Amino acid sequence: MKMDRLKEIRNDKDLLQKDVARILHIKQQQYSEYEIGKRTIPIYYLERLADFYNVSVDYILYRTDVRVPYPKSIMKH
């Protein structure tokens, strides 16, 4: 799955791939492979990126075009 939204929201924040990789504590090459769809991004990183960019995971995955994240659940896991 190509993750164009990752690149789009990264560029909106004027960040480089290495900046986002640093936030996720991974190598830039690994992040690049997520962004181009060469490697599947783990849910853990999707959640972290959604929180960082203040968008929903569904927005990143093209399940919605609404950037606003969903309200936090009152249930704790």
PyMOL CGO cylinders between C-alpha atoms (Angstrom):
from pymol import cmd
from pymol.cgo import CYLINDER

trace = [
    CYLINDER, 0.00, 0.00, 0.00, 1.45, 3.34, -1.00, 0.3, 1, 1, 1, 1, 1, 1,
    CYLINDER, 1.45, 3.34, -1.00, 1.37, 5.80, 1.87, 0.3, 1, 1, 1, 1, 1, 1,
    CYLINDER, 1.37, 5.80, 1.87, 1.18, 9.14, 0.02, 0.3, 1, 1, 1, 1, 1, 1,
    CYLINDER, 1.18, 9.14, 0.02, -0.55, 10.69, 3.02, 0.3, 1, 1, 1, 1, 1, 1,
    CYLINDER, -0.55, 10.69, 3.02, 2.53, 10.13, 5.15, 0.3, 1, 1, 1, 1, 1, 1,
    CYLINDER, 2.53, 10.13, 5.15, 4.56, 12.19, 2.73, 0.3, 1, 1, 1, 1, 1, 1,
    CYLINDER, 4.56, 12.19, 2.73, 1.79, 14.79, 2.38, 0.3, 1, 1, 1, 1, 1, 1,
    CYLINDER, 1.79, 14.79, 2.38, 1.42, 15.41, 6.11, 0.3, 1, 1, 1, 1, 1, 1,
    CYLINDER, 1.42, 15.41, 6.11, 5.19, 15.29, 6.63, 0.3, 1, 1, 1, 1, 1, 1,
    CYLINDER, 5.19, 15.29, 6.63, 5.65, 17.96, 3.95, 0.3, 1, 1, 1, 1, 1, 1,
    CYLINDER, 5.65, 17.96, 3.95, 2.85, 20.05, 5.47, 0.3, 1, 1, 1, 1, 1, 1,
    CYLINDER, 2.85, 20.05, 5.47, 4.97, 20.26, 8.63, 0.3, 1, 1, 1, 1, 1, 1,
    CYLINDER, 4.97, 20.26, 8.63, 8.17, 21.00, 6.65, 0.3, 1, 1, 1, 1, 1, 1,
    CYLINDER, 8.17, 21.00, 6.65, 9.81, 17.86, 8.00, 0.3, 1, 1, 1, 1, 1, 1,
    CYLINDER, 9.81, 17.86, 8.00, 12.33, 15.59, 6.34, 0.3, 1, 1, 1, 1, 1, 1,
    CYLINDER, 12.33, 15.59, 6.34, 12.10, 11.82, 6.45, 0.3, 1, 1, 1, 1, 1, 1,
    CYLINDER, 12.10, 11.82, 6.45, 15.03, 11.76, 8.86, 0.3, 1, 1, 1, 1, 1, 1,
    CYLINDER, 15.03, 11.76, 8.86, 13.11, 14.06, 11.23, 0.3, 1, 1, 1, 1, 1, 1,
    CYLINDER, 13.11, 14.06, 11.23, 10.13, 11.70, 11.36, 0.3, 1, 1, 1, 1, 1, 1,
    CYLINDER, 10.13, 11.70, 11.36, 12.41, 8.67, 11.65, 0.3, 1, 1, 1, 1, 1, 1,
    CYLINDER, 12.41, 8.67, 11.65, 14.07, 10.31, 14.65, 0.3, 1, 1, 1, 1, 1, 1,
    CYLINDER, 14.07, 10.31, 14.65, 10.65, 10.83, 16.28, 0.3, 1, 1, 1, 1, 1, 1,
    CYLINDER, 10.65, 10.83, 16.28, 9.82, 7.15, 15.75, 0.3, 1, 1, 1, 1, 1, 1,
    CYLINDER, 9.82, 7.15, 15.75, 13.33, 6.04, 16.84, 0.3, 1, 1, 1, 1, 1, 1,
    CYLINDER, 13.33, 6.04, 16.84, 13.95, 4.22, 13.57, 0.3, 1, 1, 1, 1, 1, 1,
    CYLINDER, 13.95, 4.22, 13.57, 16.34, 4.64, 10.66, 0.3, 1, 1, 1, 1, 1, 1,
    CYLINDER, 16.34, 4.64, 10.66, 15.49, 7.03, 7.84, 0.3, 1, 1, 1, 1, 1, 1,
    CYLINDER, 15.49, 7.03, 7.84, 15.67, 4.19, 5.31, 0.3, 1, 1, 1, 1, 1, 1,
    CYLINDER, 15.67, 4.19, 5.31, 13.06, 2.23, 7.25, 0.3, 1, 1, 1, 1, 1, 1,
    CYLINDER, 13.06, 2.23, 7.25, 10.73, 5.23, 7.37, 0.3, 1, 1, 1, 1, 1, 1,
    CYLINDER, 10.73, 5.23, 7.37, 11.28, 5.84, 3.65, 0.3, 1, 1, 1, 1, 1, 1,
    CYLINDER, 11.28, 5.84, 3.65, 10.17, 2.27, 2.93, 0.3, 1, 1, 1, 1, 1, 1,
    CYLINDER, 10.17, 2.27, 2.93, 6.96, 2.89, 4.88, 0.3, 1, 1, 1, 1, 1, 1,
    CYLINDER, 6.96, 2.89, 4.88, 6.30, 6.07, 2.96, 0.3, 1, 1, 1, 1, 1, 1,
    CYLINDER, 6.30, 6.07, 2.96, 6.74, 4.50, -0.48, 0.3, 1, 1, 1, 1, 1, 1,
    CYLINDER, 6.74, 4.50, -0.48, 4.86, 1.34, 0.47, 0.3, 1, 1, 1, 1, 1, 1,
    CYLINDER, 4.86, 1.34, 0.47, 7.82, -1.00, 0.20, 0.3, 1, 1, 1, 1, 1, 1,
    CYLINDER, 7.82, -1.00, 0.20, 7.35, -2.08, 3.81, 0.3, 1, 1, 1, 1, 1, 1,
    CYLINDER, 7.35, -2.08, 3.81, 4.12, -2.31, 5.80, 0.3, 1, 1, 1, 1, 1, 1,
    CYLINDER, 4.12, -2.31, 5.80, 4.02, 0.20, 8.63, 0.3, 1, 1, 1, 1, 1, 1,
    CYLINDER, 4.02, 0.20, 8.63, 3.18, -1.32, 12.03, 0.3, 1, 1, 1, 1, 1, 1,
    CYLINDER, 3.18, -1.32, 12.03, 0.04, -0.11, 13.78, 0.3, 1, 1, 1, 1, 1, 1,
    CYLINDER, 0.04, -0.11, 13.78, 2.18, 1.15, 16.65, 0.3, 1, 1, 1, 1, 1, 1,
    CYLINDER, 2.18, 1.15, 16.65, 3.90, 3.64, 14.34, 0.3, 1, 1, 1, 1, 1, 1,
    CYLINDER, 3.90, 3.64, 14.34, 0.63, 4.59, 12.64, 0.3, 1, 1, 1, 1, 1, 1,
    CYLINDER, 0.63, 4.59, 12.64, -0.81, 5.48, 16.04, 0.3, 1, 1, 1, 1, 1, 1,
    CYLINDER, -0.81, 5.48, 16.04, 2.26, 7.50, 16.98, 0.3, 1, 1, 1, 1, 1, 1,
    CYLINDER, 2.26, 7.50, 16.98, 2.21, 9.40, 13.68, 0.3, 1, 1, 1, 1, 1, 1,
    CYLINDER, 2.21, 9.40, 13.68, -1.52, 10.08, 13.92, 0.3, 1, 1, 1, 1, 1, 1,
    CYLINDER, -1.52, 10.08, 13.92, -0.99, 11.53, 17.40, 0.3, 1, 1, 1, 1, 1, 1,
    CYLINDER, -0.99, 11.53, 17.40, 2.06, 13.51, 16.31, 0.3, 1, 1, 1, 1, 1, 1,
    CYLINDER, 2.06, 13.51, 16.31, 0.31, 15.01, 13.27, 0.3, 1, 1, 1, 1, 1, 1,
    CYLINDER, 0.31, 15.01, 13.27, -3.03, 15.35, 15.10, 0.3, 1, 1, 1, 1, 1, 1,
    CYLINDER, -3.03, 15.35, 15.10, -4.92, 13.33, 12.48, 0.3, 1, 1, 1, 1, 1, 1,
    CYLINDER, -4.92, 13.33, 12.48, -6.73, 10.00, 12.58, 0.3, 1, 1, 1, 1, 1, 1,
    CYLINDER, -6.73, 10.00, 12.58, -5.18, 6.73, 11.48, 0.3, 1, 1, 1, 1, 1, 1,
    CYLINDER, -5.18, 6.73, 11.48, -8.11, 6.51, 9.05, 0.3, 1, 1, 1, 1, 1, 1,
    CYLINDER, -8.11, 6.51, 9.05, -6.93, 9.75, 7.46, 0.3, 1, 1, 1, 1, 1, 1,
    CYLINDER, -6.93, 9.75, 7.46, -3.43, 8.35, 6.95, 0.3, 1, 1, 1, 1, 1, 1,
    CYLINDER, -3.43, 8.35, 6.95, -4.93, 5.18, 5.43, 0.3, 1, 1, 1, 1, 1, 1,
    CYLINDER, -4.93, 5.18, 5.43, -7.29, 7.08, 3.07, 0.3, 1, 1, 1, 1, 1, 1,
    CYLINDER, -7.29, 7.08, 3.07, -10.40, 5.77, 4.86, 0.3, 1, 1, 1, 1, 1, 1,
    CYLINDER, -10.40, 5.77, 4.86, -11.51, 9.38, 5.31, 0.3, 1, 1, 1, 1, 1, 1,
    CYLINDER, -11.51, 9.38, 5.31, -10.54, 12.80, 3.99, 0.3, 1, 1, 1, 1, 1, 1,
    CYLINDER, -10.54, 12.80, 3.99, -11.29, 14.43, 7.35, 0.3, 1, 1, 1, 1, 1, 1,
    CYLINDER, -11.29, 14.43, 7.35, -8.02, 15.35, 9.03, 0.3, 1, 1, 1, 1, 1, 1,
    CYLINDER, -8.02, 15.35, 9.03, -9.43, 15.94, 12.49, 0.3, 1, 1, 1, 1, 1, 1,
    CYLINDER, -9.43, 15.94, 12.49, -8.71, 13.00, 14.81, 0.3, 1, 1, 1, 1, 1, 1,
    CYLINDER, -8.71, 13.00, 14.81, -11.48, 11.15, 16.54, 0.3, 1, 1, 1, 1, 1, 1,
    CYLINDER, -11.48, 11.15, 16.54, -12.18, 11.97, 20.19, 0.3, 1, 1, 1, 1, 1, 1,
    CYLINDER, -12.18, 11.97, 20.19, -10.19, 9.85, 22.61, 0.3, 1, 1, 1, 1, 1, 1,
    CYLINDER, -10.19, 9.85, 22.61, -12.04, 6.87, 23.99, 0.3, 1, 1, 1, 1, 1, 1,
    CYLINDER, -12.04, 6.87, 23.99, -13.02, 6.94, 27.65, 0.3, 1, 1, 1, 1, 1, 1,
    CYLINDER, -13.02, 6.94, 27.65, -12.05, 3.25, 27.85, 0.3, 1, 1, 1, 1, 1, 1,
    CYLINDER, -12.05, 3.25, 27.85, -8.45, 2.59, 28.79, 0.3, 1, 1, 1, 1, 1, 1,
    CYLINDER, -8.45, 2.59, 28.79, -6.75, -0.50, 27.38, 0.3, 1, 1, 1, 1, 1, 1,
]
cmd.load_cgo(trace, "trace")
